[in-house]
Amino acid sequence: MRTVFAIGKRLIAGNKISFIVTALVTLCATSSGDVVLSNGNYLWLLAVMTPFFFVLYDFTKLMYLGAGKRDYFFACVVSYAFLAFCISLANTAFHFLLDPLYPARTVVNLMDVCGWTENGIVAAGLRQMAFLLLVMIFLHVLLSMQARWYGWLTDGVLIAVICIFTPIAPLRAGLAGFFRLIMFNSSAIQHIAICLFLSAALSCGGLAVLKRKTL
């Protein structure tokens, strides 16, 4: 575990660009009108950017430094969990402490849009953390597959799902049902459990992909 945490610290320390860009966007983003998006939601940008650096930049560097693939992957998962916790904590603080002070008439936070705050502040933070962890692991696995044929196949399937499921009502309903489970679920326990289960399943797939990956 020491190796995993050491690699995790190196991953986070080397992720400066993601932190800087996210901080600048969060602090500088302004909106006009009666309804505005909470600045805290721009912190989600860190969750989207981080997997790109972990996979496309840090993997090769760490492999040349002698890190094991399994240690690297578990370090990534631990780092994602830590970042998901920090982002969730920060956005929750934004929502409950800073959003009410915003001069706009209505400040929209995605935590409210998804219905996560209906179960209380603690449940809202945990639900956000579980969802962000799922997003980061999904992006990590997807990016890890890009150099292989099954990565291109996965890209094709995802594009087909968006292009085919969206215009056809029954398929669109099924796609909407999936997003209701992972984003708009009315049950906090079920929502967290589903996100963690999918994260674990993707992690198993990601580890299998990583074993085949070469420099």
Residue pairs with C-beta under 8 A, 6 or more apart in sequence:
3 67
3 68
3 71
3 75
4 71
4 74
4 75
4 78
5 75
5 78
6 75
7 62
7 67
7 71
7 72
7 75
8 75
8 76
8 78
8 79
8 82
10 58
10 62
11 54
11 58
11 75
11 76
11 79
12 79
12 82
12 83
14 53
14 57
14 58
15 50
15 53
15 54
17 49
17 53
18 45
18 46
18 49
18 50
18 53
19 46
21 45
21 49
22 42
22 43
22 45
22 46
22 49
25 42
25 45
26 39
26 40
26 42
26 43
26 45
27 39
29 39
29 42
31 37
31 104
33 104
34 104
34 105
34 106
35 104
35 105
35 106
35 107
35 108
36 102
36 104
36 106
36 107
36 108
37 107
37 108
37 109
38 91
38 94
38 95
38 99
38 102
38 107
38 108
38 109
38 110
39 94
39 98
40 90
40 91
40 92
40 93
40 94
40 95
40 98
40 99
40 109
41 91
41 109
41 110
43 87
43 90
43 91
43 94
44 87
44 91
44 110
44 132
46 83
46 87
47 83
47 84
47 87
47 132
47 135
47 136
48 135
48 139
50 79
50 80
50 83
50 136
51 80
51 136
51 139
51 140
51 143
52 139
52 143
54 76
54 79
54 140
55 140
55 143
55 144
56 143
59 72
59 213
60 215
62 72
63 69
63 72
63 215
64 215
69 210
69 211
69 213
70 207
70 210
72 210
73 203
73 206
73 207
73 210
76 140
77 137
77 203
80 133
80 136
80 137
80 140
81 129
81 133
83 132
83 136
84 128
84 129
84 130
84 132
84 133
84 136
85 129
87 128
87 129
87 132
88 125
88 126
88 128
88 129
88 132
89 125
91 109
91 111
91 128
92 111
92 121
92 124
92 125
92 128
94 109
95 109
95 111
95 112
95 117
96 121
99 107
99 109
100 107
111 117
111 124
111 128
114 127
114 131
114 183
114 184
115 184
115 185
115 186
116 123
116 124
116 127
116 128
116 188
116 191
117 124
118 186
119 127
119 188
123 188
126 188
126 192
127 188
127 191
127 192
127 195
130 191
130 192
130 195
130 196
130 199
131 182
131 183
131 191
131 195
133 195
133 196
133 199
134 182
134 195
134 196
134 198
134 199
134 202
137 199
137 202
137 203
137 206
138 198
138 202
140 206
141 202
141 203
141 205
141 206
141 209
142 151
142 154
142 155
144 151
144 206
144 209
144 210
144 213
145 151
145 154
145 209
146 152
146 155
147 213
148 209
148 212
148 213
150 209
161 175
164 171
165 171
165 172
165 174
165 175
166 172
166 175
181 190
181 191
181 194
182 191
182 194
182 195
182 198
185 191
185 194
